[in-house]
Amino acid sequence: MIIKSKAPLRLGLAGGGTDVSPYSDMYGGAILNATISSYAFATIEPLDNGKIEFAVGHSQEVVSFDAALELPISNRSYELQSGVYNHIVKHHTKKPLSFRMTTWIDAPQGSGLGTSSTLVVAILGAFVEWLKLPLGKYDIAHTAFEIERIEMGMAGGKQDQYAATFGGINFLEFLANDKVIVNPLHTKEDILSELESNLVLYFTETNRDSASIIYHQVENVKNNNVIAVEAMHRLKEQAQMMKECLLRGDVNRIGEVLNMGWVNKKKMATQISNTLLDSIYDEAIRNGASGGKISGAGGGGFMFFYCPGTSRLKVTQALNQFGGRTKSFTFTQQGLTTWTT
């Protein structure tokens, strides 16, 4: 028996950063995101030898433990696997489990597509499938958030766990006391096709420390940094504007709305952009893109640009000089999926 799961990565189209406490607790946040055809995968093969094995990433390097009530989370290569396991044992089985877990992701971790949180959702989903736990979508998303942000103390927001679990294009509202409302957008197929056709997803081949960026963002809110807080208010408005563009089919404004978000996002924390990212953005605009943004917390990873008309090819060719690469994708409607073979 093999238990399998997959969860989709996401593009944050608008409102990014307003899902992070304390901003979301104080003012309420809003994000519009969409899941894409890149995934985090997890499989579980039950064992009867009293061992736990993790095969991690595309290298499939294996680390082995004796089955225990709690595993160490000090090693970054398998900390997420251990964190989810520890939660499952503590809150559900109350006893050790023996299994081999294999995980991999279609994009580099830390690249801004929600990889870490999506992997947590995939791992949690595999345990839910295996143990037949009575958890619905909201339960899984919130549990993934609790594991990563509270139990493991990893900095970040709430959007990724809900995007990966629910899938599709969603307008997400973040309220006090970790309350989240998922509003699926029923967008016309021709609008989605136009959006998909005009978006260029570009990997800068750079890494970033999202925790450091989020730390400064949080401190700016705590210290009532007027410029940063006002920028986050504008980003929340941007999410509403993007929602209206998609529902009304006003695709010509999407680039403008993305550009508004980019201008304001850079005001949230100084590390969000740098000389390279600004140069990439400016080059895309010079060659026909009408707007774009960094994906995720900022500092590196993926960027994406809205390229109206026939400007997509020209923008793609212009970006080649920076040494990165474009990534093909389609939008997906399905979130976390689990099955047993």
FITIZA-25218 format. One line per field, with one value per residue: residue in three letters; x, y, z of N, C-alpha, C in turn. Coordinates in steps of 0.02 Angstrom, whole numbers, plus 50000, padded with zeros to 5 digits. Atoms other than C-alpha are relative to their C-alpha. Layout:
BEGIN
type	c(ALA/...)
n.east	c(X/...)
n.north	c(Y/...)
n.up	c(Z/...)
ca.east	c(X/...)
ca.north	c(Y/...)
ca.up	c(Z/...)
c.east	c(X/...)
c.north	c(Y/...)
c.up	c(Z/...)
***
This chain:
BEGIN
type	c(MET/ILE/ILE/LYS/SER/LYS/ALA/PRO/LEU/ARG/LEU/GLY/LEU/ALA/GLY/GLY/GLY/THR/ASP/VAL/SER/PRO/TYR/SER/ASP/MET/TYR/GLY/GLY/ALA/ILE/LEU/ASN/ALA/THR/ILE/SER/SER/TYR/ALA/PHE/ALA/THR/ILE/GLU/PRO/LEU/ASP/ASN/GLY/LYS/ILE/GLU/PHE/ALA/VAL/GLY/HIS/SER/GLN/GLU/VAL/VAL/SER/PHE/ASP/ALA/ALA/LEU/GLU/LEU/PRO/ILE/SER/ASN/ARG/SER/TYR/GLU/LEU/GLN/SER/GLY/VAL/TYR/ASN/HIS/ILE/VAL/LYS/HIS/HIS/THR/LYS/LYS/PRO/LEU/SER/PHE/ARG/MET/THR/THR/TRP/ILE/ASP/ALA/PRO/GLN/GLY/SER/GLY/LEU/GLY/THR/SER/SER/THR/LEU/VAL/VAL/ALA/ILE/LEU/GLY/ALA/PHE/VAL/GLU/TRP/LEU/LYS/LEU/PRO/LEU/GLY/LYS/TYR/ASP/ILE/ALA/HIS/THR/ALA/PHE/GLU/ILE/GLU/ARG/ILE/GLU/MET/GLY/MET/ALA/GLY/GLY/LYS/GLN/ASP/GLN/TYR/ALA/ALA/THR/PHE/GLY/GLY/ILE/ASN/PHE/LEU/GLU/PHE/LEU/ALA/ASN/ASP/LYS/VAL/ILE/VAL/ASN/PRO/LEU/HIS/THR/LYS/GLU/ASP/ILE/LEU/SER/GLU/LEU/GLU/SER/ASN/LEU/VAL/LEU/TYR/PHE/THR/GLU/THR/ASN/ARG/ASP/SER/ALA/SER/ILE/ILE/TYR/HIS/GLN/VAL/GLU/ASN/VAL/LYS/ASN/ASN/ASN/VAL/ILE/ALA/VAL/GLU/ALA/MET/HIS/ARG/LEU/LYS/GLU/GLN/ALA/GLN/MET/MET/LYS/GLU/CYS/LEU/LEU/ARG/GLY/ASP/VAL/ASN/ARG/ILE/GLY/GLU/VAL/LEU/ASN/MET/GLY/TRP/VAL/ASN/LYS/LYS/LYS/MET/ALA/THR/GLN/ILE/SER/ASN/THR/LEU/LEU/ASP/SER/ILE/TYR/ASP/GLU/ALA/ILE/ARG/ASN/GLY/ALA/SER/GLY/GLY/LYS/ILE/SER/GLY/ALA/GLY/GLY/GLY/GLY/PHE/MET/PHE/PHE/TYR/CYS/PRO/GLY/THR/SER/ARG/LEU/LYS/VAL/THR/GLN/ALA/LEU/ASN/GLN/PHE/GLY/GLY/ARG/THR/LYS/SER/PHE/THR/PHE/THR/GLN/GLN/GLY/LEU/THR/THR/TRP/THR/THR)
n.east	c(50042/49966/50044/49971/50034/49969/50032/49974/49968/50045/49978/50036/50012/50012/50011/49949/49973/50053/50021/49952/50013/50063/50042/50065/50039/50017/50036/50030/49963/50035/49954/50027/49948/50022/49955/49973/49986/49938/50027/49961/50023/49980/50024/49987/50001/49997/49949/50012/49934/49986/49958/50027/49952/50018/49964/50014/49979/49985/49943/50027/49957/50042/49980/50038/50007/50043/50067/50002/50056/49980/49940/49966/50016/49942/49970/50046/50019/50060/50034/50072/50024/50000/50049/50067/50003/50007/50068/50045/49993/50023/50071/50044/49987/49975/49949/49956/50018/49943/50017/49952/50032/49963/50028/49965/50037/49986/49964/49953/50027/49979/50001/50055/50063/50034/49978/49996/50067/50034/49974/50032/50069/49996/49982/50058/50052/49983/50017/50073/50022/49978/50030/50071/50015/50060/49981/50022/49951/49982/49961/49933/49964/49984/49952/49936/49978/49980/49938/49944/49991/50004/49962/49932/49975/49974/50032/50039/50070/50050/50032/49976/50032/50069/49997/49981/50053/50062/49988/50039/49990/50037/49993/49993/50005/49964/50028/49969/50005/49984/50058/49989/50058/49980/50052/49980/50023/50024/49978/50014/49943/49961/49961/49944/49955/49965/49953/49949/49961/49964/49955/49934/49973/49928/49959/49939/49943/49972/50033/50013/50018/50066/50011/49972/50043/50063/49984/49999/50069/50036/49976/50026/50069/49999/49974/50045/49965/50057/49992/50010/50070/50042/49988/50038/50070/50008/49997/50065/50044/49980/50033/50070/49998/49986/50062/50047/49975/50011/50071/50030/49965/49962/49931/49953/49977/49963/49930/50001/50011/49938/49948/50017/49978/49927/49978/50016/49967/49931/50000/50014/49936/49947/49969/50045/49970/49929/49981/50013/50072/50024/49978/50042/50068/49998/49990/50064/50045/49976/50013/50072/50040/50035/49994/49975/49984/49962/50045/49982/49978/49955/49929/49974/50047/50039/50037/50043/50016/50057/49976/50060/49992/49951/49936/49972/49937/49950/49982/49962/49933/49964/49981/49947/49935/49988/49977/50052/50037/50072/50031/50067/50050/50071/50038/50033/50059/49999/49952/49971/50029/49968/50026/49964/49992)
n.north	c(49940/49935/49942/49946/49936/49944/49935/49953/49937/49945/49932/49949/49948/49934/49998/50038/49972/49979/50059/50011/49966/49977/49958/50031/49997/49931/49965/50047/50005/50029/50023/50038/50044/50052/50058/50015/50070/50024/50032/50034/50070/50040/50069/50038/50073/50027/50049/50038/50013/49952/49946/49945/49980/49943/49991/49929/49964/50037/50044/50057/50018/50031/49996/50050/49992/50047/49972/49967/49954/49935/50000/49935/49956/49955/50005/49968/50043/50040/49970/49997/50068/50014/49958/50028/50064/49987/49978/50057/50045/49966/49982/50051/50071/50008/50052/49994/50032/50025/49989/49966/49944/49970/49934/49958/49940/49981/49936/49995/49972/49931/49963/49953/50029/50032/50070/50032/50009/50049/50066/50017/50022/50065/50049/50007/50035/50071/50029/50001/50056/50063/50013/49985/49948/49962/49930/49969/49955/49946/50031/50016/49937/49969/50043/49988/49934/50008/50038/49962/49934/49999/50054/49999/49932/49976/49937/50000/49984/50053/50012/50058/50061/50001/50008/50069/50045/49988/49997/49953/49928/49984/49938/50023/49948/50019/49961/50012/50067/50049/50017/49992/50014/50015/49984/50021/49957/50037/49957/50029/50036/49959/49953/50039/50015/49938/49988/50051/49987/49937/49999/50031/50018/49998/50017/49958/50042/49973/50022/49946/50018/49972/49987/49935/49950/49999/49971/49927/49979/50004/49946/49937/49994/49992/49933/49952/49966/49975/50016/50071/50018/49973/50041/50062/49982/49996/50068/50030/49973/50030/50066/49987/49978/50058/50039/49969/50009/50068/50015/49959/50011/49940/50024/49947/49965/50045/49977/49939/50020/50032/49948/49966/50043/50001/49935/49998/50056/49982/49955/50039/50017/49980/50058/50031/49995/49982/49973/50049/50007/49938/50000/50049/49971/49944/50027/50028/49945/49968/50044/50009/50021/49943/50005/50064/50000/50056/50050/50016/49947/49954/50011/50046/50052/49989/49940/50011/49938/50002/49978/49995/50004/50049/49980/50054/50026/49948/49996/50061/49994/49948/50024/50050/49971/50000/50067/50042/50042/49998/50064/50009/50022/49988/49994/50061/49991/50050/49990/50061/50063/50058/50065/50059/50052)
n.up	c(50000/50003/49994/50039/49999/50034/49988/50050/49982/50015/50015/49963/50049/49969/49927/49964/49939/49954/49962/49947/49937/49970/50044/50012/49938/49985/50053/50047/50062/50058/50052/50055/50028/50047/50002/50066/50014/49969/49940/49948/49996/49943/49998/49938/50004/49931/49985/49939/49970/49947/50026/50041/50052/50043/50063/50009/50060/50061/49987/49963/49944/49949/49930/49963/49928/49964/49990/49934/49991/50026/50040/50000/50058/50005/50066/50047/50056/49984/49943/50011/49991/49928/49967/50012/49963/49928/49988/50009/49942/49939/50000/50030/49988/49931/50000/50058/50063/50038/50071/50043/50033/50055/50017/50048/50021/50069/50003/49944/49938/49990/50063/50001/50024/49944/50000/49934/49973/50043/49981/49936/50016/50033/49949/49956/50037/50004/49934/49995/50041/49970/49935/50006/49950/50019/50010/50062/50031/49954/49946/50025/50012/49936/49967/50033/49975/49931/49998/50027/49971/49927/49969/50023/49994/50063/50018/50062/49997/49999/50065/50036/49977/50025/50072/50015/49980/50037/50071/50039/49989/49940/49964/49931/49949/49939/49946/49935/49971/50052/50041/50072/50042/50068/50048/50068/50054/50059/50055/50066/50028/50047/49959/49973/50056/50016/49945/50005/50060/49996/49942/50006/49935/50010/49942/50002/49980/49938/49938/49952/49932/49990/49928/49984/50030/49963/49934/50006/50015/49937/49956/50025/49978/49927/49984/50035/50054/50039/50071/50010/49985/50053/50059/49992/50013/50073/50026/49987/50052/50063/50004/50021/50069/50043/50000/50046/50069/50023/50003/50052/50063/50017/50001/50019/49939/49956/49994/49959/49930/49978/49990/49938/49945/49998/49971/49929/49964/49985/49942/49940/49968/50047/50031/50049/50066/50002/50065/50053/50010/50031/50070/50036/50005/50047/50067/50022/50017/50062/50057/50014/49942/49971/49927/49975/49929/49973/49972/49931/49955/50035/49992/50050/50020/50061/50015/50059/50035/50044/50066/50042/50073/50023/49971/49959/50027/49993/49929/49984/50030/49964/49934/50006/49984/49928/49979/49970/50048/49994/49981/50026/49950/50012/49938/49980/49957/49947/49947/49972/50024/49968/50022/49977/50051)
ca.east	c(50000/50062/49973/49998/49958/49992/49955/49974/50092/50020/50043/49997/49915/49871/49872/50030/50090/49922/49897/50040/50007/49995/49930/49792/49739/49737/49666/49609/49699/49646/49739/49693/49794/49785/49855/49961/50013/50167/50152/50222/50210/50213/50199/50189/50234/50190/50331/50331/50513/50497/50586/50544/50629/50624/50675/50692/50694/50749/50911/50804/50935/50867/50876/50819/50756/50689/50501/50471/50339/50438/50568/50701/50665/50840/50888/50813/50810/50675/50610/50438/50417/50463/50352/50197/50236/50255/50086/50000/50069/50033/49856/49794/49883/49962/50089/50238/50213/50330/50338/50443/50398/50454/50432/50477/50425/50414/50504/50652/50607/50615/50575/50415/50281/50230/50335/50364/50184/50121/50235/50166/49989/50041/50123/49976/49857/49951/49932/49747/49724/49823/49746/49572/49572/49408/49481/49395/49480/49472/49538/49685/49732/49723/49817/49955/49965/49975/50112/50221/50192/50152/50224/50381/50395/50427/50393/50260/50078/49923/49883/49990/49910/49735/49783/49864/49718/49574/49652/49585/49574/49523/49492/49552/49504/49613/49535/49581/49605/49671/49501/49511/49370/49399/49296/49317/49308/49204/49300/49251/49362/49409/49467/49573/49645/49690/49771/49866/49923/49984/50077/50264/50331/50518/50639/50781/50894/50920/50879/50807/50783/50596/50601/50712/50600/50443/50527/50557/50380/50310/50419/50361/50181/50219/50312/50172/50288/50165/50239/50241/50067/49990/50072/49990/49822/49848/49892/49731/49639/49739/49667/49491/49538/49610/49453/49347/49459/49440/49254/49213/49335/49432/49596/49672/49687/49776/49951/49908/49845/50000/50112/50019/50054/50239/50260/50177/50252/50427/50376/50335/50517/50683/50737/50590/50681/50861/50959/50943/50756/50725/50826/50728/50563/50613/50672/50508/50411/50522/50484/50295/50243/50113/50149/50217/50279/50393/50312/50307/50395/50521/50709/50726/50648/50509/50441/50296/50239/50078/50116/49965/49936/50084/50219/50249/50387/50479/50475/50536/50681/50728/50736/50860/51004/50984/51027/50861/50730/50545/50429/50275/50115/49928/49800/49724/49556/49597/49681/49751/49721/49754/49735/49793/49865)
ca.north	c(50000/50174/50333/50480/50664/50820/51005/51148/51296/51470/51642/51785/51907/52045/52091/51996/52026/52078/51899/51917/51956/52081/52175/52049/52051/52241/52292/52134/52073/52022/51924/51862/51711/51571/51395/51334/51170/51144/51038/50976/50786/50668/50479/50366/50182/50099/49996/49862/49876/50015/50141/50309/50352/50517/50522/50706/50806/50755/50682/50564/50565/50454/50491/50360/50367/50246/50271/50393/50507/50658/50685/50823/50973/51047/50991/51100/50958/50864/50988/51004/50815/50802/50947/50872/50700/50772/50857/50700/50594/50723/50765/50606/50438/50463/50330/50317/50270/50173/50223/50284/50457/50525/50709/50823/50990/51054/51217/51264/51294/51477/51534/51628/51507/51450/51291/51259/51285/51185/51041/51047/51033/50886/50795/50828/50770/50605/50574/50620/50493/50357/50375/50425/50581/50680/50844/50953/51083/51225/51105/51050/51227/51293/51143/51169/51352/51303/51176/51292/51460/51419/51249/51267/51456/51486/51664/51694/51722/51617/51625/51479/51345/51394/51410/51238/51156/51236/51264/51379/51568/51633/51799/51766/51872/51867/51925/51930/51769/51678/51678/51653/51660/51580/51656/51557/51665/51593/51676/51650/51530/51658/51780/51645/51598/51779/51798/51636/51682/51854/51811/51775/51683/51713/51630/51748/51603/51694/51642/51749/51743/51766/51756/51910/52008/51959/52004/52182/52192/52138/52262/52402/52365/52348/52514/52597/52642/52753/52724/52535/52523/52637/52532/52377/52466/52500/52318/52265/52382/52307/52134/52205/52290/52129/52036/52161/52150/51962/51956/52097/52039/52202/52120/52280/52347/52194/52258/52427/52343/52234/52386/52475/52326/52323/52507/52484/52314/52387/52509/52369/52323/52377/52200/52163/52226/52259/52324/52162/52144/52327/52306/52151/52240/52396/52294/52200/52364/52438/52289/52295/52225/52336/52278/52139/52092/51982/51819/51788/51888/51966/51977/51850/51693/51708/51867/51877/52006/52045/52061/52124/52099/52014/52080/51913/51853/52020/52027/51847/51880/52038/51945/51818/51939/51921/51735/51672/51565/51570/51434/51372/51346/51333/51381/51238/51221/51071/51093/50957/50783/50619/50437/50261/50129)
ca.up	c(50000/49953/50007/49890/49890/49789/49818/49693/49708/49688/49612/49728/49608/49731/49915/49961/50138/50211/50274/50398/50581/50661/50508/50474/50658/50670/50501/50412/50257/50082/49947/49776/49721/49594/49596/49451/49372/49482/49637/49801/49817/49965/49977/50130/50128/50296/50373/50507/50562/50690/50578/50501/50336/50243/50059/50023/49861/49688/49758/49864/50001/50140/50326/50452/50632/50760/50772/50916/50988/50929/50793/50787/50676/50679/50503/50365/50238/50334/50464/50382/50375/50559/50609/50528/50601/50776/50762/50699/50841/50976/50923/50838/50853/51026/50977/50857/50675/50560/50376/50231/50167/49998/49955/49810/49736/49557/49601/49711/49893/49940/49764/49806/49747/49921/49912/50097/50151/50002/50050/50228/50156/50045/50191/50305/50169/50153/50341/50332/50191/50278/50450/50388/50497/50498/50433/50303/50192/50318/50453/50345/50294/50472/50541/50412/50465/50649/50618/50516/50598/50779/50823/50717/50734/50549/50491/50359/50322/50296/50110/50050/50158/50101/49918/49917/50005/49910/49738/49602/49599/49769/49854/50032/50183/50339/50501/50685/50785/50630/50546/50358/50230/50060/49918/49755/49599/49457/49317/49135/49039/48906/49042/49123/48954/48919/49090/49071/48895/48946/49107/49096/49248/49266/49387/49430/49485/49651/49828/49967/50154/50168/50359/50369/50251/50345/50511/50451/50381/50549/50644/50531/50576/50762/50760/50659/50516/50423/50250/50268/50346/50215/50079/50151/50152/49965/49936/50018/49899/49757/49797/49780/49617/49545/49596/49501/49347/49338/49373/49251/49118/49124/49075/49007/49186/49257/49218/49294/49453/49463/49444/49584/49695/49649/49693/49862/49905/49897/50035/50157/50192/50116/50071/49955/49801/49750/49601/49502/49530/49488/49327/49277/49311/49215/49066/49058/49058/48922/48811/48826/48996/49078/49255/49363/49535/49637/49690/49877/50011/49891/49881/49741/49670/49540/49463/49341/49214/49123/48937/48838/48653/48571/48688/48776/48659/48661/48851/48864/48746/48841/49006/48938/48969/49158/49163/49230/49145/49110/49177/49085/49185/49175/49307/49404/49493/49602/49770/49884/49810/49902/49853/49896/49780)
c.east	c(50044/49947/50033/49960/50038/49960/50032/50035/49955/50038/49957/49990/49992/49991/50053/50028/49947/49972/50045/49979/50060/49955/49931/49956/49975/49953/49959/50038/49958/50052/49960/50057/49969/50050/50019/50021/50072/49981/50054/49969/50024/49971/50019/49994/50006/50054/49982/50065/50018/50044/49957/50054/49971/50044/49981/50025/50016/50062/49979/50049/49957/50031/49953/50001/49966/49933/49995/49939/50015/50065/50033/49981/50058/50032/49951/49977/49939/49961/49924/49969/49994/49946/49929/49991/49988/49930/49951/50003/49971/49925/49954/50018/50021/50052/50043/49973/50065/49983/50061/49962/50046/49966/50042/49954/50022/50037/50047/49966/50029/49998/49939/49934/49962/50022/49998/49931/49961/50024/49970/49929/50001/50016/49942/49944/50013/49984/49924/49972/50016/49960/49925/49978/49941/50013/49975/50052/50022/50044/50072/50041/50021/50051/50070/50030/50026/50067/50059/50014/50003/50045/50073/50031/50030/49961/49961/49927/49956/49975/50020/49965/49929/49998/50013/49944/49938/50010/49955/50021/49955/50014/49997/49997/50031/49979/50036/49988/50008/49939/50014/49936/50024/49941/50023/49973/49980/50013/49987/50063/50041/50042/50060/50051/50041/50053/50059/50047/50046/50049/50065/50027/50075/50037/50066/50063/50036/49960/49987/49982/49933/49987/50025/49955/49935/50010/49998/49930/49959/50020/49974/49927/49997/50020/49959/50039/49947/50006/49985/49927/49954/50009/49961/49925/49987/50001/49935/49949/50016/49967/49928/49997/50012/49939/49950/50022/49983/49926/49965/50032/50040/50075/50051/50027/50045/50072/50005/49992/50061/50054/49987/50024/50075/50027/49990/50034/50071/50005/49990/50063/50055/50029/49958/50028/50074/50016/49983/49925/49969/50019/49958/49931/50000/50009/49937/49951/50022/49983/49927/49958/49966/50002/50025/50014/50048/49949/50023/50025/50044/50072/50031/49948/49965/49972/49951/49975/49939/50019/49941/50016/50048/50069/50035/50069/50056/50024/50043/50071/50042/50026/50058/50068/50017/50019/49949/49965/49925/49973/49929/49953/49930/49966/49965/49941/50001/50054/50031/49962/50038/49968/50045/50005/50024)
c.north	c(50062/50055/50058/50064/50050/50063/50051/50061/50057/50062/50048/50060/50069/49992/49966/50037/50020/49940/49987/50039/50044/50041/49971/50002/50071/50031/49953/50001/49970/49984/49965/49958/49946/49943/49982/49927/49980/49979/49981/49931/49968/49930/49969/49926/49973/49946/49963/49984/50050/50057/50054/50021/50058/50000/50068/50027/49955/49956/49937/49974/49977/50011/49955/50013/49937/50034/50027/50045/50069/49995/50069/50040/50049/50000/50026/49953/49957/50030/50002/49931/49983/50040/49974/49935/50012/50022/49942/49954/50032/50007/49944/49929/49986/49945/50007/49963/49978/50004/50028/50056/50028/50066/50033/50056/50018/50066/50003/50029/50070/50043/50046/49974/49963/49928/49967/49986/49949/49930/49978/49975/49931/49945/49987/49962/49925/49965/49995/49941/49934/49983/50014/50050/50042/50075/50024/50049/50056/49972/49988/50063/50032/49959/50010/50066/49993/49964/50043/50064/50001/49946/50001/50070/50029/50063/49994/50015/49938/49980/49933/49936/49994/49992/49927/49951/50007/49999/50052/50072/50021/50071/49982/50060/49974/50048/49984/49929/49945/49977/50015/49981/49992/50012/49980/50048/49957/50044/49965/49970/50044/50052/49964/49984/50061/50016/49952/50013/50060/50005/49963/49989/49989/49985/50036/49961/50030/49973/50061/49971/50031/50017/50069/50056/50007/50030/50076/50027/50002/50057/50067/50011/50012/50071/50055/50043/50021/49981/49927/49980/50026/49960/49935/50013/50002/49930/49963/50026/49969/49932/50007/50021/49942/49954/50028/49993/49931/49985/50039/49990/50060/49984/50055/50038/49956/50022/50062/49983/49965/50051/50040/49959/49999/50063/50000/49943/50018/50047/49964/49983/50012/49942/49969/50003/50017/50023/49952/49995/50062/50003/49952/50030/50055/49977/49969/50055/50033/49960/49980/49975/50062/49998/49932/50005/49943/49951/49982/50060/50052/49981/49954/49949/50017/50071/49982/50067/49989/50033/50001/49993/49945/50013/49944/49978/50052/50006/49940/50005/50052/49976/49950/50026/49995/49930/49957/49958/50008/49930/49998/49976/50008/50009/49934/50016/49953/50016/49934/49938/49943/49936/49944/49949/49935)
c.up	c(50000/50002/49965/50007/49957/50014/49954/50031/49976/49976/50042/49955/50031/50075/50041/50060/50050/50040/50060/50063/50017/49954/49992/50062/50013/49949/49955/49934/49944/49946/49946/49971/49957/50002/49929/49996/50019/50070/50050/50008/50065/49993/50067/49985/50072/50006/50064/50037/50054/49979/49966/49951/49960/49939/49974/49933/49941/50008/50035/50052/50058/50069/50040/50075/50028/50010/50071/50003/49972/49963/50003/49938/49988/49931/49947/49945/50016/50059/49990/50009/50074/50036/49991/50038/50074/50017/49996/50061/50062/50003/49975/50020/50072/50006/49937/49939/49965/49925/49964/49964/49946/49980/49946/49977/49929/49992/50059/50062/50010/49938/49993/49975/50055/50010/50069/50029/49959/50016/50067/49987/49968/50051/50047/49965/49995/50067/50008/49960/50032/50063/50002/50053/49976/49993/49932/49974/50047/50057/49978/49992/50066/50038/49970/50023/50072/50006/49982/50039/50076/50031/49980/50001/49937/49978/49935/50013/49997/49930/49969/50020/49972/49924/49982/50015/49956/49924/49966/50010/50057/50024/50074/50047/50065/50056/50066/50023/49948/49960/49927/49963/49929/49953/49930/49948/49940/49939/49933/49970/49953/50037/50029/49945/49981/50053/49996/49941/50008/50059/49983/50070/49991/50064/49995/50017/50061/50058/50043/50068/50017/50074/50020/49973/50039/50070/49996/49984/50064/50047/49977/50021/50075/50019/49966/49951/49949/49926/49986/50011/49945/49935/50004/49992/49924/49969/50012/49949/49933/49990/49977/49927/49952/49996/49950/49927/49973/49992/49944/49932/49977/50000/49985/50061/50044/50009/50044/50074/50028/50015/50064/50060/50008/50034/50075/50039/50020/50060/50066/50039/49948/49961/49944/49929/50007/49929/49943/49986/49968/49926/49958/49988/49947/49927/49972/49979/49935/49938/49993/50058/50029/50076/50020/50074/50016/50029/50071/50038/49966/50010/49949/49981/49935/49998/49944/49974/49956/49934/49951/49926/49981/50030/50038/49975/50009/50072/50019/49974/50037/50067/49997/50021/50074/50027/50034/49946/50013/50016/49973/50055/49971/50068/50014/50046/50060/50051/50021/49974/50033/49974/50025/49944/50032)
***
